Amino acid sequence: MPARLKIGKLVVIGVGLIGGSFALALKRARAVRQVVGVGRTRRNLAAALRLKVIDEVQHDPARAVQDADLVLLATPVGQMAAVMASIAPHLPPRAVVTDAGSTKRDVIACARRFLGGHFPRFVPAHPVAGTENSGASAAFAELFRNRCVIVTPQRDTTASAVKLVRRAWETCGAQMMRLDAQEHDAIFAAVSHLPHVIAYALVSTLARRRNAGQLFGFSGGGLRDTVRIAGSSPEMWADICLANRDALLAALQEYEDELERVRAAIESGDGAVLKRMFEQARSAREKWMVKKS
Amino acid sequence: MPARLKIGKLVVIGVGLIGGSFALALKRARAVRQVVGVGRTRRNLAAALRLKVIDEVQHDPARAVQDADLVLLATPVGQMAAVMASIAPHLPPRAVVTDAGSTKRDVIACARRFLGGHFPRFVPAHPVAGTENSGASAAFAELFRNRCVIVTPQRDTTASAVKLVRRAWETCGAQMMRLDAQEHDAIFAAVSHLPHVIAYALVSTLARRRNAGQLFGFSGGGLRDTVRIAGSSPEMWADICLANRDALLAALQEYEDELERVRAAIESGDGAVLKRMFEQARSAREKWMVKKS
């Protein structure tokens, strides 16, 4: 059995739902000595401090990472480049850097460019967890329990860095999985990024109608569940859509083709085809989603 | 205060989630003497009898409606024409007929054509309630409590018939509302029929991929909620899509236009526009859906 994980100084850049929950889980496990939080919003950092998500606030990322053992980048992916550029010259050689971005190819490209010689100690990771709430006050220590965290290390990523990140996430209760970065992005374009686009677009469609208030007044549990994730952070999701542009556009095209097949069946009044399509969808959901849960 | 509702013989044609729950709620309120269930599937009717959803099984709708006081048509809307044609010659003059269809214009047109002289005692209604489960065994007496039931009576519908139907649904705990049939169909195309099409199409898109099993394995709560209603009855929803064809195609077009706006913003890499779109959707959801529930 390996010795218990003991991280000295953890720096969390972006103390939101993910970054905050990571800090809370490691603190609860007594696996970290000190947590320093970095962020753009004073109010959010103050809340994080008050809720003991972090032990110390530091507004300057460059100063924060001095003496760091582990740095978690948990900002929206659109900010990774700037954050990496600002911390790179100040990282102690031993520090391991990891991220929690929902897209991996773009974050890896950023890291290669902006972390420079520190790149081998950068471990790309994606914790597959979340709620539609955001900010430090939404964080909770159990968020990652039995959830999957995917790492996409590169050929030149050092094994010891991967090991530290793996042990940290396992300490949070997560199950680790390794994937190729491109494969990761294609999968999450389909199962996560596309559904978010769909949910936002459906709400927008209804909101554009003249009688939007009346419309939503008649909505039931079906619509409510379908658009729950339209409550997610607009900034984070705009970033993800652009960061995973190609894979998302491909998934969106497949989905629009599917909608066109449904439209054609409705237009031609072909109830048998429509019923078969819906039956296949119901069976797939049953087979892969209901049994799973 | 009105005397308690007392229905002699209730005939439920289509003893599924809706028809079964209506029967159970009226029985629990002791508002009905006898419930006769009519349906296509012996097994479902046997379950309904065993679960005391109905008191008697009758396979022939024509025989079932003899001596009926209230007849609820709760079949998929595609079967309404055939059912109405078969019961019309056998309805006692006093019998009130109502339906539970999710679309109203087509059901009204059917009733005008097939119920003939009995049309003034037909009350078009739509209970806005449901779950993704179907069949008599999914029925429960509380399904309609605090849910909305919309009636769309016509100029020649008799007031006493509307009153009976209204009181029956109120006895089930529902809140009544009156709408124009065309307005009803446009509203539900947007808030209910479109979301179902979207959920089915999203599951189908993922299921078509070579690595569908792996994909669904990575899905989380977001996808799960977004496609929950893809578990709904394919037959019922194929019928609804065709019955409400024009209004649904219009809503689908608005939605596809919205998706095209999102696609354009992603293609051009316009993060600001994308973020604004998502913000507007989040605000609309917040304003109209979160506050409501």
Interface residues (C-beta under 8 A of the other chain):
Chain A: G78 V128 A129 G130 T131 R147 C148 I187 F188 A190 V191 S192 L194 P195 H196 V197 I198 A199 Y200 A201 L202 V203 S204 T205 L206 A207 R208 R209 N211 A212 G213 Q214 L215 F216 G217 F218 S219 G220 G221 G222 L223 R224 D225 T226 V227 R228 I229 A230 G231 S232 P234 E235 W237 A238 D239 C241 L242 R245 L248 L249 A251 L252 E254 Y255 E256 E258 L259 V262 R263 I266 E267 G269 G271 L274 K275 R276 M277 F278 E279 Q280 A281 R282 A284 R285 E286 W288 M289 V290 K292 S293
Chain B: G78 V128 A129 G130 T131 R147 C148 I187 F188 A190 V191 S192 L194 P195 H196 V197 I198 A199 Y200 A201 L202 V203 S204 T205 L206 A207 R208 R209 N211 A212 G213 Q214 L215 F216 G217 F218 S219 G220 G221 G222 L223 R224 D225 T226 V227 R228 I229 A230 G231 S232 P234 E235 W237 A238 D239 C241 L242 R245 L248 L249 A251 L252 E254 Y255 E256 E258 L259 V262 R263 I266 E267 G269 G271 L274 K275 R276 M277 F278 E279 Q280 A281 R282 A284 R285 E286 W288 M289 V290 K292 S293
